[in-house]
Amino acid sequence: MPPPPPTDDELNTLIRARLAVLGIDLDQLPPGTAADPATGAPGRETALASLRSFLRTTVPALASYRFGEDPALAQQVAPPQLYPSIATAWTSDE
């Protein structure tokens, strides 16, 4: 049974905490949904809604991706080596 999806308040707390670690304060944005006419900065609620949408859609899609399962992308599992002869020497059984 999957865990219940986070609420808006839980996501707001996560967003504010992650941005605070980076030194970004959302309280500097204008309150509400209207953009600041002088700077064009989005309203605080608009920014939070956009970030919540990103967390709800993009993050689960990235988390569910399994690298190398798609045969068309299987070549990307092992990136090419710049100097394969050196790596071969390191891994040889001699």
TANOR-V679084 format. One record per residue. BURIAL is 1 if it has 9 or more other ideal C-beta (glycine too) atoms within 8 Angstrom, else 0. D_CENTER is the distance of its C-alpha to the mean C-alpha in Angstrom with 2 decimals. Layout:
BURIAL;D_CENTER  BURIAL;D_CENTER
//
This chain:
0;24.41  0;20.71  0;19.87  0;20.09  0;17.06  0;16.35  0;18.44  0;17.68  0;19.14  0;17.04  1;13.77  1;15.49  0;16.37  1;12.93  1;11.68  1;14.93  0;14.89  0;11.59  1;12.86  1;16.30  0;15.40  0;14.50  0;17.74  0;16.67  0;18.98  1;18.42  0;22.15  0;22.90  1;21.96  1;24.88  0;25.23  0;24.99  0;23.65  0;25.84  1;24.62  1;26.61  0;29.35  0;29.90  0;26.42  0;24.51  0;21.84  0;20.47  1;21.82  1;20.11  1;19.99  1;18.65  1;15.71  1;15.03  0;15.57  1;13.11  1;10.28  1;11.63  0;11.72  1;8.09  1;7.51  1;10.59  0;10.16  0;7.04  1;5.66  0;9.38  0;9.98  0;7.81  0;9.37  0;12.69  0;12.90  0;15.80  0;16.39  0;19.98  0;21.01  0;21.55  0;24.84  0;24.03  1;21.15  0;23.14  0;24.26  0;20.83  0;21.05  0;23.35  0;22.77  0;26.09  0;27.79  0;29.16  0;32.41  0;33.04  0;36.62  0;35.65  1;33.17  0;35.93  0;38.36  0;36.13  0;35.72  0;39.29  0;41.59  0;44.54
//
